[in-house]
Amino acid sequence: MNWLIDHLTTASEVGGYDLTPVMEHWYDDPEGINGEFPGTHEFLYGPNGSGPAANPQQDVCEDLLFYCYDRGVDVHMDTVAKQLVKDESGRVIGVICEDPDGTVTQYNGTKGIVMATGDFGANQEMLTTRLSPVCIASVQWLATCTTTAIRPTSWVTTLAAAA
């Protein structure tokens, strides 16, 4: 958390927004699905987050993206990860992706692969196969879930390093 505070309060150095860390108050979701616990951190006062009821998470994501660009990270937006690639030892060494125009490309990492897909909270198929029936019954919004972003990280397929 200290690293995040240090970087998000000085993000203007890399083209981002200097955000202000605050301790979150209790937030009770009106739909009863989730809430925030006292003591969680939030970063406010960027263009998308003037208060806890706004969307300050967007500012955090944008600042982290600015840091990635500043350090030469190769970022691919709107690109769907279709399959992770593992070497013979089982180590993930790459990812096969499809970009918006349908081009399929394999990206290999030398130090690692970062999958920034979020969770599977919006993937109905994964929710129904990974959660207990009690959990599924309590999730009112399940029928509207459609995303498939995280599937490759959960259902990994090994490709033989052939050549």
MARGU-790697 format. One line per 3 residues: number of its first residue (from 0); for each residue x, y, z of C-alpha. Coordinates in Angstrom, 3 decimals, always signed. Example, Ala and Ser with C-alpha at 12.3 -4.5 7.8 and 13.67 -1.06 7.14 Angstrom:
BEGIN
0	+12.300:-4.500:+7.800 | +13.670:-1.060:+7.140;
END
This chain:
BEGIN
0	+0.000:+0.000:+0.000 | +2.874:+2.383:+0.704 | +4.186:+1.847:-2.827;
3	+0.768:+2.652:-4.265 | +0.399:+5.780:-2.123 | +3.896:+6.961:-3.095;
6	+3.166:+6.546:-6.792 | -0.424:+7.780:-6.967 | +0.287:+10.984:-5.043;
9	+3.055:+11.930:-7.522 | +1.645:+10.570:-10.782 | +1.784:+13.968:-12.496;
12	+5.505:+13.227:-12.915 | +4.565:+10.667:-15.596 | +1.525:+12.447:-17.042;
15	-1.117:+11.246:-14.588 | -3.077:+12.854:-11.779 | -1.822:+13.421:-8.243;
18	-4.448:+11.637:-6.151 | -5.175:+11.929:-2.450 | -5.375:+8.719:-0.389;
21	-8.215:+8.522:+2.131 | -9.490:+5.828:+4.436 | -12.828:+4.498:+3.238;
24	-15.920:+4.840:+5.371 | -18.426:+2.009:+5.597 | -20.369:+1.784:+2.363;
27	-23.519:-0.298:+2.365 | -24.557:-1.286:-1.133 | -28.253:-0.447:-1.606;
30	-28.701:-3.746:-3.469 | -27.129:-5.677:-0.596 | -24.496:-7.337:-2.783;
33	-21.336:-5.942:-1.226 | -19.919:-3.158:+0.894 | -16.670:-1.456:+1.770;
36	-15.015:-2.137:+5.083 | -13.622:+0.709:+7.184 | -9.883:+0.890:+6.633;
39	-9.791:+0.190:+2.912 | -8.060:+2.887:+0.920 | -9.438:+5.021:-1.827;
42	-7.724:+7.644:-3.977 | -9.729:+10.797:-4.620 | -9.659:+14.182:-6.355;
45	-8.729:+13.133:-9.864 | -11.045:+13.966:-12.765 | -13.275:+10.917:-12.111;
48	-13.312:+10.818:-8.343 | -14.149:+13.902:-6.313 | -15.667:+11.805:-3.539;
51	-16.421:+8.227:-2.481 | -19.689:+8.179:-4.439 | -17.842:+8.981:-7.692;
54	-15.601:+6.619:-9.713 | -12.058:+7.192:-8.410 | -10.952:+3.693:-9.478;
57	-10.733:+4.956:-13.061 | -8.145:+7.540:-11.970 | -6.081:+4.861:-10.212;
60	-6.104:+2.682:-13.343 | -5.123:+5.602:-15.566 | -2.249:+6.585:-13.263;
63	-0.912:+3.023:-13.218 | -1.143:+2.958:-17.008 | +0.904:+6.189:-17.195;
66	+3.585:+4.520:-15.050 | +3.592:+1.505:-17.363 | +4.048:+3.710:-20.422;
69	+6.803:+5.654:-18.658 | +8.701:+2.402:-18.070 | +8.266:+1.057:-21.599;
72	+5.674:-1.611:-20.819 | +4.001:-3.046:-23.934 | +0.255:-2.545:-23.287;
75	-2.454:-3.962:-25.584 | -5.941:-2.519:-25.018 | -9.141:-4.148:-26.272;
78	-7.228:-7.371:-26.883 | -8.814:-10.640:-25.805 | -6.539:-13.256:-24.260;
81	-7.570:-16.556:-25.812 | -5.010:-18.934:-24.326 | -1.976:-18.935:-22.057;
84	+1.161:-20.638:-23.357 | +3.315:-22.790:-21.066 | +6.728:-24.297:-21.643;
87	+7.608:-27.940:-20.990 | +8.108:-27.273:-17.255 | +4.625:-25.765:-16.893;
90	+5.789:-22.149:-16.554 | +3.576:-19.600:-18.333 | +5.722:-17.955:-20.997;
93	+3.195:-16.246:-23.243 | -0.348:-15.516:-24.197 | -2.247:-15.885:-27.464;
96	-4.499:-12.876:-28.079 | -6.994:-11.596:-30.595 | -7.149:-7.867:-31.301;
99	-10.315:-5.977:-32.328 | -9.739:-6.551:-36.052 | -9.465:-10.337:-35.543;
102	-5.685:-10.652:-35.799 | -4.354:-13.430:-33.546 | -0.896:-12.852:-32.060;
105	+1.246:-14.729:-29.552 | +3.077:-12.490:-27.078 | +5.957:-14.056:-25.161;
108	+7.369:-12.579:-21.978 | +10.941:-12.740:-20.763 | +10.237:-11.872:-17.117;
111	+6.546:-12.613:-16.916 | +3.075:-12.144:-18.339 | +0.603:-9.785:-16.661;
114	-3.061:-10.552:-17.153 | -5.035:-7.463:-16.162 | -8.507:-8.908:-16.603;
117	-10.198:-8.264:-13.290 | -12.122:-11.071:-11.680 | -14.754:-13.457:-13.019;
120	-17.630:-11.725:-11.233 | -19.233:-10.919:-14.583 | -18.815:-14.319:-16.223;
123	-21.944:-16.409:-15.777 | -20.378:-19.671:-16.958 | -17.443:-19.401:-14.555;
126	-19.635:-18.267:-11.658 | -21.908:-21.274:-12.039 | -18.997:-23.731:-12.277;
129	-16.823:-22.176:-9.531 | -19.293:-21.049:-6.831 | -21.439:-23.090:-4.499;
132	-25.211:-23.145:-5.095 | -25.688:-21.059:-1.927 | -23.437:-18.317:-3.309;
135	-25.085:-18.454:-6.717 | -28.555:-18.122:-5.154 | -27.486:-14.910:-3.396;
138	-26.159:-13.266:-6.561 | -29.105:-11.313:-7.979 | -27.285:-10.007:-11.063;
141	-26.009:-13.361:-12.340 | -28.327:-13.463:-15.344 | -26.780:-10.282:-16.791;
144	-23.148:-11.480:-16.693 | -21.444:-11.833:-20.059 | -17.678:-11.160:-19.890;
147	-15.137:-13.862:-20.770 | -11.955:-11.910:-20.000 | -10.511:-14.028:-17.213;
150	-11.198:-17.483:-18.674 | -7.642:-18.079:-20.021 | -6.096:-17.553:-16.584;
153	-8.362:-20.122:-14.998 | -8.528:-22.697:-17.763 | -4.920:-22.869:-18.965;
156	-4.006:-24.860:-22.046 | -0.456:-26.050:-22.566 | +1.100:-25.663:-25.980;
159	+4.182:-27.682:-26.783 | +7.112:-25.488:-27.727 | +7.313:-26.828:-31.234;
162	+9.726:-25.748:-33.904;
END
